[in-house]
Amino acid sequence: MLHRFRFLTGLVVAAGLAVAGSPGIAQATPRPDCSTTTPAAAQKLLRAVGYPTTITSLTTGATAAGTRYCDVRASITVGAQDGSTSVIQLRLQAPIDWNRRYVQLGGGGFCGSIPTAGTSGNGNVDLGYAVASDDTGHVGGGSDASFAYNNTAAQNTWGYLSEHLTALAAKAILKELTHHTPAYSYFVGCSTGGRQALIEAQRWPGDFDGIVAGAPANRQNYLAPLSQGVRELQNRDADHRQIINAAAAAVVNQAVLAACDGVVKDGVVDDPRACRFDPATLLCPAGTTGPGCLSAAQVAVLQKWYDSPRDDQGRELYPGGLPLGSEGGWVGADISTSPTGLSGGGAYAEQVLRYLAFPTDPGPSYALWDFDPSRDAAKLDPMAKVYNADTTDLDAFRKAGGKLMLYHGLADPLITAFGTIQYYEDVVTRYGSLASTQQFARLFLLPGVYHCSGGPGADRVDWLGAIRDWTERGQAPASVLASKVSGGATTMQRPVYPYPLQASYDGSGDPNVAANWEPVPGPRGRH
């Protein structure tokens, strides 16, 4: 796949020493020279990337562990037919002792900064990987979408181009630094990064050999307005005051755990689909209020939140509502911490509606309250073609030998895991059976895990190690090990099996030890 591609650029090169072999990797270790550039670099990068690309700096650096690397910064200027432009800023860290593997890290939210500008990629650099990431074509905060206001190029780069162009540029630079292209290339991302991961598999199937897509916002133009935004609208009264607040969420959280915590009392709802909980049981007695019960209005909101969002005809707008077990993460994600502000999901939806969602941007004066899901849902379709990564056509990626791992926290309060389950089931339908799909794509559902990380469940997994084993050694992951770390100590470990298998406590030994859990069949689908 990628190791058969060739890219052009013009930086100075140096040869290398020996490294332990791996399938398809030559025994000579390429050792990059990051001391200088050549005048031909810009023209060769242009040919490799297809857009004007410039090396803005080339220095040496070292991680906290002492691993030395070439630190390359570059920019790619992308234009659109309407004359708008967007400049992608990227960073590549190429370790002096490179293992011939390339890793690209996805962003979050609206991005606007380079994830590896700090130390987020250093752990992989210490392991010998060349690591790159980018700002998706603009500089700004991850919760601000104003960069896209009347800017087609910026919408395109954030929507589907930035990761592809970064991959072309970074691998071209590696080629000239070392005389070698990567033997294997990987993409790892969560949330927006998970959407980027699926964009790569669907639109640019030759870029990466192995892809990890976590909690993907793959139905982006529907997710923000019709899932996150609708939840915000449902939780407001006629005066836009919140109905479910932090105190109510705490009551619901305790009631759900009492009903659904399972055999092992660990604060984790193992599978929200198997949990039976009726919000009406929390209704305060007629004519009373109290700290341990809810009003009729609050119960009504809960019933809507746990269901898929629907239009005024009862038709589903988005696949799935909030999962039971997510209540501990509602504050911030679904409930505002400000008396006057929106929740995190509501604010994100409003930004999308102002600057990204429609062919003509309504701009900063547009408020979430102006959006009518029943009236306006169809208006989201044209721009969904720019941002969404929801096609099940993975034919080219599959044919090239690509491997895809999807994962999602089952307690995610921001992007419902039910949408990811539905997407995976749609992929299974396309490829005829679960067995045939699992030859190249597997889904892992993490009990008790919030959005990308956090929550009461075990949330740390070596996804890169797992996708590498599958890609390079043909070892399809029969499970991954998830850990919970608190205060620097591992407090819980659980195996996570490929969907639809689930981990079940075998009844013996410490339930925080992974060996005491075994796989059992789980339900199919999101209900």
WOBELLIN-V323312 format. One record per backbone hydrogen bond with DSSP energy under -0.5 kcal/mol. CO is the residue of the C=O (numbers start at 0). NH is the residue of the N-H. Records with the same first field share a line. If there is no record, write none. Layout:
CO: NH + NH
This chain:
0: 3
1: 4
9: 37
16: 28
21: 24
26: 18 + 28
27: 29
29: 31 + 97
31: 33
35: 11
37: 40
39: 43
40: 44
41: 45
42: 46
43: 47
44: 48
45: 49
51: 76
53: 55 + 74
56: 72
58: 70
60: 68
62: 65
66: 62
67: 95
68: 60
69: 71 + 93
70: 58
71: 91
72: 55 + 56
73: 89
74: 53
75: 77 + 87
76: 51
77: 85
79: 82
83: 79
85: 77 + 87
86: 88
87: 75 + 89
88: 134
89: 73
90: 132
91: 71 + 93
92: 94 + 130
93: 69
95: 97
99: 182 + 183
100: 129
101: 185
102: 131
103: 187
106: 192
107: 110
111: 139
112: 114
113: 116
114: 117 + 119
118: 121
120: 123 + 124
121: 125
122: 126
123: 128
124: 127
127: 98
129: 102
130: 92
131: 104
132: 90
133: 114
134: 111 + 137
136: 86
140: 143
141: 109
142: 144
144: 147
145: 148
147: 150
150: 154
151: 155
152: 156
153: 157
154: 158
155: 159 + 160
156: 161
160: 164
161: 165
162: 166
163: 167
164: 168
165: 169
166: 170
167: 171
168: 172
169: 173
170: 174
171: 175
172: 176
173: 177 + 179
174: 178
176: 13 + 32
183: 101
184: 208 + 209
185: 103
186: 211
187: 105
188: 213
189: 192
190: 194 + 216
191: 195
192: 196
193: 197
194: 198
195: 199
196: 200
197: 201
198: 202 + 203
199: 203
203: 206
208: 402
209: 186
210: 404
211: 188 + 213
212: 406
213: 190
215: 217
216: 219
217: 388
218: 221 + 222
219: 223
221: 225 + 226
222: 226 + 227
223: 228
224: 229
226: 230
227: 231
228: 232
229: 233
230: 234
232: 235
234: 242
236: 239
240: 236
242: 244
244: 248
245: 249
246: 250
247: 251
248: 252
249: 253
250: 254
251: 255
252: 256
253: 257
254: 258
255: 259
256: 260
262: 264
263: 265
267: 269
268: 447
270: 273
271: 274
274: 276
276: 278
277: 280
278: 281
279: 282
281: 293
284: 287
289: 292
293: 283
294: 298
295: 299
296: 300
297: 301
298: 302
299: 303
300: 304
301: 305
303: 306
304: 321
305: 320
308: 316 + 317
310: 313
314: 310
317: 319
322: 325
325: 328
326: 329
328: 332
329: 333 + 334
331: 343
332: 344
334: 331
342: 346
343: 347
344: 348
345: 349
346: 350
347: 351
348: 352
349: 353
350: 354
351: 355 + 356
352: 361
353: 362
358: 360
362: 365
366: 369
367: 370
369: 371
370: 372
371: 375
372: 376
375: 378
376: 379
377: 380
379: 383
380: 384
381: 384
382: 385 + 386
383: 387
391: 393
393: 397
394: 398
395: 399
396: 401
397: 400
402: 210
403: 441
404: 212
405: 443
406: 214
407: 445
408: 411
411: 322
413: 415
415: 418 + 419
416: 420
417: 421
418: 422
419: 423
420: 424
421: 425
422: 426
423: 427
424: 428
425: 429
426: 430
428: 431
432: 436
433: 437
435: 438
436: 439 + 440
439: 403
441: 405
442: 498
443: 407 + 445
444: 446
445: 409 + 448
447: 456
448: 410
449: 451
450: 452
453: 449
456: 458
458: 460
459: 482
460: 462
461: 465
462: 466
463: 467
464: 468
465: 469
466: 470
467: 471 + 472
468: 472 + 474
469: 473
473: 475
475: 477
479: 481 + 495
481: 493
482: 458 + 459 + 484
483: 490 + 491
485: 488
488: 485 + 490
491: 483
493: 481
495: 479
496: 444
497: 500
499: 521
501: 519
503: 517
509: 512
511: 492 + 513
512: 515
513: 516
515: 505
517: 503
519: 501
